[in-house]
Amino acid sequence: MPEPAGSGPGGLLAVAPDARLWAVPPERPAGDPTGAGAADTDACERFRTTVTVEDVHAPEPH
């Protein structure tokens, strides 16, 4: 499976052979945007049930 592509606070696009999902956090995570360093376990727990996820569909061919 390809690696997810991040867009910073704008969300994350995960692409698999049978799905494309866009996930957006409910708030901007604190800390290093590259993911380096300590994880914010409190934010991870809050986000676990509040991240917005939507199906991304390819544009319709003309």
N, CA, C and O atoms as a GROMACS GRO file, in nm:
protein
  248
    1MET      N    1   0.085  -0.118   0.000
    1MET     CA    2   0.000   0.000   0.000
    1MET      C    3   0.089   0.124   0.000
    1MET      O    4   0.188   0.128   0.074
    2PRO      N    5   0.058   0.225  -0.081
    2PRO     CA    6   0.136   0.349  -0.083
    2PRO      C    7   0.128   0.420   0.051
    2PRO      O    8   0.033   0.403   0.127
    3GLU      N    9   0.230   0.500   0.077
    3GLU     CA   10   0.230   0.580   0.200
    3GLU      C   11   0.125   0.690   0.190
    3GLU      O   12   0.097   0.739   0.081
    4PRO      N   13   0.066   0.729   0.304
    4PRO     CA   14  -0.029   0.841   0.303
    4PRO      C   15   0.044   0.971   0.270
    4PRO      O   16   0.163   0.985   0.300
    5ALA      N   17  -0.025   1.065   0.211
    5ALA     CA   18   0.030   1.196   0.178
    5ALA      C   19  -0.033   1.300   0.270
    5ALA      O   20  -0.155   1.316   0.270
    6GLY      N   21   0.049   1.369   0.347
    6GLY     CA   22  -0.002   1.468   0.440
    6GLY      C   23  -0.008   1.607   0.380
    6GLY      O   24   0.071   1.642   0.292
    7SER      N   25  -0.101   1.686   0.428
    7SER     CA   26  -0.116   1.825   0.387
    7SER      C   27  -0.115   1.913   0.511
    7SER      O   28  -0.191   2.010   0.520
    8GLY      N   29  -0.030   1.878   0.606
    8GLY     CA   30  -0.021   1.956   0.729
    8GLY      C   31  -0.154   1.960   0.801
    8GLY      O   32  -0.222   1.857   0.812
    9PRO      N   33  -0.194   2.077   0.851
    9PRO     CA   34  -0.320   2.087   0.924
    9PRO      C   35  -0.442   2.066   0.834
    9PRO      O   36  -0.554   2.051   0.883
   10GLY      N   37  -0.420   2.065   0.701
   10GLY     CA   38  -0.531   2.045   0.609
   10GLY      C   39  -0.578   1.902   0.599
   10GLY      O   40  -0.684   1.876   0.544
   11GLY      N   41  -0.500   1.809   0.652
   11GLY     CA   42  -0.543   1.670   0.652
   11GLY      C   43  -0.443   1.575   0.591
   11GLY      O   44  -0.326   1.608   0.570
   12LEU      N   45  -0.492   1.455   0.562
   12LEU     CA   46  -0.409   1.346   0.513
   12LEU      C   47  -0.488   1.267   0.410
   12LEU      O   48  -0.605   1.234   0.432
   13LEU      N   49  -0.424   1.237   0.298
   13LEU     CA   50  -0.486   1.156   0.194
   13LEU      C   51  -0.423   1.018   0.197
   13LEU      O   52  -0.302   1.004   0.181
   14ALA      N   53  -0.506   0.915   0.218
   14ALA     CA   54  -0.459   0.777   0.216
   14ALA      C   55  -0.518   0.710   0.092
   14ALA      O   56  -0.639   0.714   0.070
   15VAL      N   57  -0.431   0.648   0.011
   15VAL     CA   58  -0.474   0.586  -0.114
   15VAL      C   59  -0.441   0.438  -0.112
   15VAL      O   60  -0.327   0.400  -0.084
   16ALA      N   61  -0.539   0.356  -0.142
   16ALA     CA   62  -0.522   0.211  -0.152
   16ALA      C   63  -0.585   0.169  -0.285
   16ALA      O   64  -0.656   0.249  -0.346
   17PRO      N   65  -0.561   0.047  -0.331
   17PRO     CA   66  -0.618   0.003  -0.458
   17PRO      C   67  -0.770   0.019  -0.466
   17PRO      O   68  -0.824   0.044  -0.574
   18ASP      N   69  -0.838   0.004  -0.355
   18ASP     CA   70  -0.985   0.008  -0.359
   18ASP      C   71  -1.046   0.126  -0.283
   18ASP      O   72  -1.168   0.130  -0.265
   19ALA      N   73  -0.965   0.221  -0.238
   19ALA     CA   74  -1.020   0.333  -0.161
   19ALA      C   75  -0.926   0.452  -0.162
   19ALA      O   76  -0.804   0.438  -0.172
   20ARG      N   77  -0.986   0.570  -0.152
   20ARG     CA   78  -0.912   0.695  -0.132
   20ARG      C   79  -0.986   0.769  -0.020
   20ARG      O   80  -1.105   0.800  -0.033
   21LEU      N   81  -0.915   0.795   0.088
   21LEU     CA   82  -0.978   0.859   0.204
   21LEU      C   83  -0.904   0.986   0.241
   21LEU      O   84  -0.781   0.990   0.238
   22TRP      N   85  -0.978   1.090   0.275
   22TRP     CA   86  -0.924   1.216   0.320
   22TRP      C   87  -0.962   1.231   0.467
   22TRP      O   88  -1.081   1.229   0.501
   23ALA      N   89  -0.863   1.246   0.555
   23ALA     CA   90  -0.888   1.260   0.699
   23ALA      C   91  -0.840   1.397   0.745
   23ALA      O   92  -0.729   1.440   0.713
   24VAL      N   93  -0.925   1.465   0.822
   24VAL     CA   94  -0.894   1.599   0.872
   24VAL      C   95  -0.909   1.600   1.023
   24VAL      O   96  -1.014   1.560   1.075
   25PRO      N   97  -0.804   1.645   1.097
   25PRO     CA   98  -0.815   1.650   1.242
   25PRO      C   99  -0.910   1.761   1.287
   25PRO      O  100  -0.928   1.859   1.215
   26PRO      N  101  -0.971   1.745   1.404
   26PRO     CA  102  -1.065   1.846   1.454
   26PRO      C  103  -0.996   1.974   1.501
   26PRO      O  104  -1.062   2.077   1.519
   27GLU      N  105  -0.866   1.969   1.521
   27GLU     CA  106  -0.789   2.086   1.563
   27GLU      C  107  -0.647   2.067   1.512
   27GLU      O  108  -0.606   1.956   1.479
   28ARG      N  109  -0.572   2.175   1.507
   28ARG     CA  110  -0.433   2.166   1.463
   28ARG      C  111  -0.349   2.100   1.572
   28ARG      O  112  -0.345   2.150   1.685
   29PRO      N  113  -0.281   1.989   1.539
   29PRO     CA  114  -0.197   1.924   1.641
   29PRO      C  115  -0.079   2.013   1.680
   29PRO      O  116  -0.024   2.084   1.596
   30ALA      N  117  -0.043   2.009   1.806
   30ALA     CA  118   0.072   2.085   1.854
   30ALA      C  119   0.200   2.008   1.823
   30ALA      O  120   0.196   1.887   1.800
   31GLY      N  121   0.311   2.077   1.823
   31GLY     CA  122   0.440   2.010   1.809
   31GLY      C  123   0.497   2.020   1.669
   31GLY      O  124   0.452   2.100   1.586
   32ASP      N  125   0.596   1.938   1.645
   32ASP     CA  126   0.672   1.937   1.520
   32ASP      C  127   0.586   1.882   1.406
   32ASP      O  128   0.541   1.768   1.414
   33PRO      N  129   0.562   1.960   1.301
   33PRO     CA  130   0.475   1.914   1.192
   33PRO      C  131   0.532   1.797   1.112
   33PRO      O  132   0.459   1.732   1.038
   34THR      N  133   0.662   1.770   1.127
   34THR     CA  134   0.721   1.658   1.053
   34THR      C  135   0.695   1.525   1.123
   34THR      O  136   0.719   1.419   1.066
   35GLY      N  137   0.646   1.531   1.246
   35GLY     CA  138   0.622   1.408   1.320
   35GLY      C  139   0.741   1.364   1.402
   35GLY      O  140   0.736   1.262   1.471
   36ALA      N  141   0.849   1.439   1.395
   36ALA     CA  142   0.968   1.404   1.473
   36ALA      C  143   0.946   1.443   1.619
   36ALA      O  144   0.876   1.539   1.649
   37GLY      N  145   1.006   1.368   1.707
   37GLY     CA  146   0.996   1.400   1.849
   37GLY      C  147   0.886   1.320   1.917
   37GLY      O  148   0.838   1.220   1.864
   38ALA      N  149   0.849   1.367   2.035
   38ALA     CA  150   0.751   1.295   2.117
   38ALA      C  151   0.611   1.306   2.060
   38ALA      O  152   0.573   1.410   2.006
   39ALA      N  153   0.535   1.201   2.073
   39ALA     CA  154   0.395   1.200   2.028
   39ALA      C  155   0.307   1.263   2.136
   39ALA      O  156   0.332   1.246   2.255
   40ASP      N  157   0.205   1.334   2.094
   40ASP     CA  158   0.108   1.392   2.186
   40ASP      C  159  -0.002   1.288   2.208
   40ASP      O  160  -0.101   1.284   2.134
   41THR      N  161   0.015   1.203   2.308
   41THR     CA  162  -0.078   1.093   2.329
   41THR      C  163  -0.219   1.142   2.365
   41THR      O  164  -0.317   1.076   2.331
   42ASP      N  165  -0.230   1.256   2.432
   42ASP     CA  166  -0.363   1.311   2.463
   42ASP      C  167  -0.437   1.348   2.335
   42ASP      O  168  -0.555   1.319   2.320
   43ALA      N  169  -0.365   1.415   2.240
   43ALA     CA  170  -0.427   1.452   2.113
   43ALA      C  171  -0.464   1.326   2.034
   43ALA      O  172  -0.570   1.320   1.973
   44CYS      N  173  -0.378   1.226   2.035
   44CYS     CA  174  -0.408   1.101   1.964
   44CYS      C  175  -0.537   1.039   2.017
   44CYS      O  176  -0.619   0.991   1.939
   45GLU      N  177  -0.555   1.040   2.146
   45GLU     CA  178  -0.676   0.983   2.205
   45GLU      C  179  -0.800   1.065   2.168
   45GLU      O  180  -0.904   1.009   2.137
   46ARG      N  181  -0.788   1.200   2.172
   46ARG     CA  182  -0.901   1.286   2.134
   46ARG      C  183  -0.936   1.268   1.986
   46ARG      O  184  -1.054   1.261   1.951
   47PHE      N  185  -0.836   1.260   1.902
   47PHE     CA  186  -0.857   1.249   1.757
   47PHE      C  187  -0.915   1.114   1.718
   47PHE      O  188  -0.981   1.102   1.614
   48ARG      N  189  -0.892   1.012   1.798
   48ARG     CA  190  -0.932   0.875   1.765
   48ARG      C  191  -1.079   0.865   1.725
   48ARG      O  192  -1.114   0.785   1.639
   49THR      N  193  -1.163   0.945   1.787
   49THR     CA  194  -1.306   0.937   1.757
   49THR      C  195  -1.363   1.067   1.697
   49THR      O  196  -1.484   1.077   1.675
   50THR      N  197  -1.276   1.166   1.669
   50THR     CA  198  -1.328   1.293   1.620
   50THR      C  199  -1.270   1.338   1.486
   50THR      O  200  -1.309   1.443   1.435
   51VAL      N  201  -1.180   1.261   1.428
   51VAL     CA  202  -1.126   1.296   1.297
   51VAL      C  203  -1.235   1.276   1.192
   51VAL      O  204  -1.304   1.174   1.191
   52THR      N  205  -1.249   1.374   1.103
   52THR     CA  206  -1.345   1.364   0.994
   52THR      C  207  -1.280   1.288   0.879
   52THR      O  208  -1.170   1.323   0.835
   53VAL      N  209  -1.347   1.184   0.829
   53VAL     CA  210  -1.295   1.105   0.717
   53VAL      C  211  -1.400   1.102   0.607
   53VAL      O  212  -1.518   1.076   0.633
   54GLU      N  213  -1.356   1.131   0.484
   54GLU     CA  214  -1.451   1.124   0.372
   54GLU      C  215  -1.389   1.046   0.258
   54GLU      O  216  -1.267   1.044   0.240
   55ASP      N  217  -1.474   0.980   0.181
   55ASP     CA  218  -1.437   0.908   0.062
   55ASP      C  219  -1.406   1.008  -0.048
   55ASP      O  220  -1.485   1.100  -0.070
   56VAL      N  221  -1.294   0.992  -0.115
   56VAL     CA  222  -1.257   1.081  -0.225
   56VAL      C  223  -1.277   1.004  -0.355
   56VAL      O  224  -1.219   0.896  -0.372
   57HIS      N  225  -1.357   1.057  -0.444
   57HIS     CA  226  -1.386   0.990  -0.572
   57HIS      C  227  -1.311   1.061  -0.683
   57HIS      O  228  -1.296   1.183  -0.682
   58ALA      N  229  -1.265   0.984  -0.777
   58ALA     CA  230  -1.200   1.041  -0.895
   58ALA      C  231  -1.303   1.119  -0.976
   58ALA      O  232  -1.421   1.085  -0.974
   59PRO      N  233  -1.259   1.222  -1.046
   59PRO     CA  234  -1.352   1.297  -1.130
   59PRO      C  235  -1.413   1.206  -1.237
   59PRO      O  236  -1.348   1.113  -1.286
   60GLU      N  237  -1.536   1.235  -1.272
   60GLU     CA  238  -1.605   1.159  -1.377
   60GLU      C  239  -1.543   1.191  -1.512
   60GLU      O  240  -1.520   1.308  -1.541
   61PRO      N  241  -1.514   1.090  -1.595
   61PRO     CA  242  -1.459   1.119  -1.728
   61PRO      C  243  -1.565   1.186  -1.817
   61PRO      O  244  -1.684   1.161  -1.800
   62HIS      N  245  -1.521   1.269  -1.909
   62HIS     CA  246  -1.613   1.340  -1.998
   62HIS      C  247  -1.630   1.265  -2.126
   62HIS      O  248  -1.704   1.309  -2.214
   0.00000   0.00000   0.00000
